[in-house]
Amino acid sequence: MDKEEATRILVVDDEEDLCEILKYNLETEGYQVDTANSGEEALEKDIASYQLILLDVMMGGMSGFSVARKLRENEKTKHVPIIFLTAKGSENDKITGFNLGADDYISKPFSIREVLLRIRAVLRRTSVAAQSTPSAEEDEKHTLEYKGLVVDLDRKTVVIDGEEVEFTRTEFGILCTLLEHKGRVFSRHDLIRQIWPMDVIVSDRTVDVNITRVRKKLGAYADNLVTRLGFGYYFDA
C-alpha cells in the first residue's frame, strides 16, 4: 500500500513497548502509524488527519476518557473513530466509553489478531455506515424524514425540529435502519448484522446502550423509538 494513501492510525498508550508492538504489527498490515505515550502528547498532534485512534484509558496525567471527551467536543476531531484499549473492562467502564462516542472497546490483555480484526471492522463501518437503500422518492432527495426529524444520507446529519444534533456513526446507522423501515421490528441480532460487520463481536448490551443514546438524542421523537419486549426495537410512525 502506498504510504501516502495508507490509513493513518494514532496509538496512544503510556506503555512504550505496547505502542511499538502495535506500531510494528499495524505497519506490517499496511497502515501508517504514529504513537503517543500520553493524552497530552496525543492532543498536540493533528488528530483530524488520522482515520482511527487506539486510545488507552488508564494513563498517567490525562486519562483516555478525558482525551476522548476533548476530541468529541472539537468540531475538527469529533468524527474520528476511537477504539479504547484498556485494562478497565467492567460494564460501567464500557458504558462510559460508549457514551463518549467510542466505536469499539477492547479489554487488555488482547491478541494482535483481535485488534486487527476490530480495526478492520471499525474502518469498514466508518466507510459504509448508514448506507441504506431509500425508496425512489427518498433516493431523489437523499433524506429520510418523519415530521421534524430529517436525516441527510449524503451529509450524514440529523436535524430535529430545525436543530442539528450530533450522532456517532453507529448511532446514525441505527437511526437510519429503523427510520427507513418504519414499523418493522429489528431484534438485537438484526441490528448487529445490519450495523456491525460479521468479523466483530458485539454484545446485546452494546446494542442496548446505543439504542438508549439514540433515543436520548431524538428529544421530542424519543417515544417513536419503541422497545418491543422480547422482540427488539422499531420506529413507530
N, C-alpha and C positions, 0 to 999 in steps of 0.2 A: 504493500500500500504506500502511495506517495506520502512522504512525511507531511507536506503542506496540506494534503487532503485528509489526513488521518483524523479520526475523532480525538478531541483533546479531553483528557481526564486529569482532574486535580485530586491527589491523595493527601488527606490531612490527618495526621496521626502523630502523637508525641513519641511513639516508638520508632526510632530511626531505622532499625533493622527491618521492621514490618513494612515501612514505607519503601525501602529498597527492594524487598521481596516482591511486593505488589507492582512496583515500577518495572522490574525486570520481566515479570510474567505478563503484564499488560502490554509492554512494548513488544514482547515476543509475538503477541497476538495482533500486532499492527497498530496499537493505539499510541498516541503521543501523550506522554505522561510527565507531569510536574508534581513535586511534593512540597509539603509544608509541615513543619513539626509543631505548630501551634495555631490556634484560631487567629491570633493577631497576625501571624505571618501570612496566613491564607487570605485575610482581608486586604492585605497590601497588594495582592495580585489582581490581574484583570479578570475577575470572576466571570464576567459576561462572555469571555472568549472561550470558555470551556463548555463542552456538551454534557458533562457529568461531573459530580463531586462525590468522592468517597470520604465520608466525614466521621471521625471518631467522636464519641460523646464525652468520655472521661479524659480530659486533658488538663494539664496544669495551666492556670490562668483562665482564659475564656473557654467555656465548655462548648461542645459541638452544638448543643441546643441553642446556646446564645448566638453562635455563628449563623446557624440556620435562620434564626429569628431576624437577624440583621439582613440576611440575603433576601428573605421574603418581604421585608419592608422596603427594599430598594427596587425602584422601577426597572433598573437595568439588569438585575440579577434574580428577580422573583420567579422567573420561569426556568431557571437552571435546575435540572433534576438532581436530587440528593439521595444517596444511599448511606444510611448510617451503618458504620462498622463499630460494634461496641460489645463490651462485656456486660453492659446493663441490659439484660434480656427479659426483665419482668414484663408482665402485661401492661402495667401502668406506664413503664418507660416506653414501650412500643406505642401506646396510645398517645403519649406526649409527642413522640417523634412524628407520628402520622398527622397529629393535629397541627404540627408546624409545617405540614406540606411535604413530608418525606415521601419519596417514591418507592422506597423499599427499606428494609431494616434487617441486617444480618448480625446474628449474635456470635461473639467470639467464644471458643475457637471455631474457625471455619476452614474449609478447604479452598484452595485456589480455584479448583474446578467449579465449586459453588459460586464463588464471587464472579467468575467469568460468565456463568450462566445468568446470574442475576443482572449483570451489567448489560449483556446482550438483550435480555428481556426488557429492561427499562429503556434502553436506547431504541428498541423496536417500538415499544409502546409510545415513546416520545414522538416518533416519526409518523405513527399511524393512528394515534389516539383520536377517538371520536370521529373517525371517517365513516360515518353511517351512510346508508343509501336512502336519500329522501325520495318522496314522491315526485311526479313530474312537475307539479306546481312548486314544491319546495326546492327542487333541483334548479329551477329557473332563478329563484331569488336566494338560494343557498342559505336559508334560515329555517329554524324550527321555532314555532310560535304557539303560545297559549295565552290569550288575553294580553296582559302587560309583560309576559315573560317571552323574551326574544333571544334565541341562541344563533349567533352568526357562525356558520361552519367554516367559513374562509378565514375570518379574523380570530376565530376561537375565543369569542367573547360572549358573556352572558349579561343581558340588560334586563333589570327587573323594575318595572314601572318607571322607566326613563333613567335609571341609575345603574351604571356598570358595576358588577360585582365580580371579584376575582375568584376563579375556580382553578384548582390544580388540574393537571392533565387527567388524572384518574377520576376526579370528581366530574370533570367536564364529560368524560367518556360515559360515566354512569348516567348523568343527566340526559345526554343525547340519546342513549339507548332507550331509556324509559319514555322520554318525550316523543321520540319518533314512533314508538309503538304504544300509544296511549291505551290504557285499559288492559294491556297484556301483562300477566303476572310473570315476573322473572325470579326464579329461585336463585339462591346464592351461587349455586353451581353454574347456572345460566350466565350470571353476571361475570363470574370468574372467567368463563370461557369466552365471553364477548369482550371483556376489557383487558384481561391479563393474558399473556402468551402461555402456551402449554408447558413451556420449559421452566416456569417459575412456580414455586409452591406458595399458595395464598390460602390463608385460613378463613373460615367463616367469620371470625371476629374481625378480620381486616375489612371484609365487605361491610359488616355492620357499622364499623367506625366511619367508613367513608360515606355510607348512607346517612348517618347522623350528621356529618359535616355538610353534606349536600342539602339536607332538609333545613338545617340551621341557616344556610345562606339563601335559601329560597324565600325567606321572610313571609310575606303575605300568602305565598303559594306553598308553604311548608306542608299544609294539610293535604295537598294534592299528591304528595309522595306518600303512598299508603303502604302500611305493612299488612300483609295477609298472613296471619299467624299460621305457621306450619307449611306455608307455601312459598312466600317470598315477598317481592315488592312490585308495585306498579304505579304509574302516573294516572291519577283519576281526573279525567276531563269532564 
